[in-house]
Amino acid sequence: MKRVLIVDDASFMRMSIKNMLEKGGYEVAGEAGNGLEAVSKYKELKPDIVTMDITMPEMDGIEALKLIMQYDSKAKIIMVSAMGQETLVKQSILNGAKTFIIKPFKEEQVIQSLNKLTTI
């Protein structure tokens, strides 16, 4: 079973993604509420996949993405962003994110994105 780290500053969003992933057959290895926590939890938990919000306090998702990619160049990170953040999404891809999901999203989109990554 693939292990996922969920990173989002909104607890309701983390809970929503967690429910979707568990229904989809994924194990949630941990959660983080900002980019600083994400980097630390990534190193501690070594998840197979990370879902990373972009806009967060203390350290945004793009900075956390860069640090995780420096630590592990094979990290599989899916960026999660609100509509209208296209430039941030492009920046994320250029910095190593494997794909992105636009909020609001449907459960099928989330599971499909993770399933694609597990075959890479």
Secondary structure, 3 states (H helix, E strand, C coil): CCEEEEECCCHHHHHHHHHHHHHCCCEEEEEECCHHHHHHHHHHHCCCEEEEECCCCCCCHHHHHHHHHHHCCCCCEEEEEECCCHHHHHHHHHCCCCEEEEECCCHHHHHHHHHHHHCC
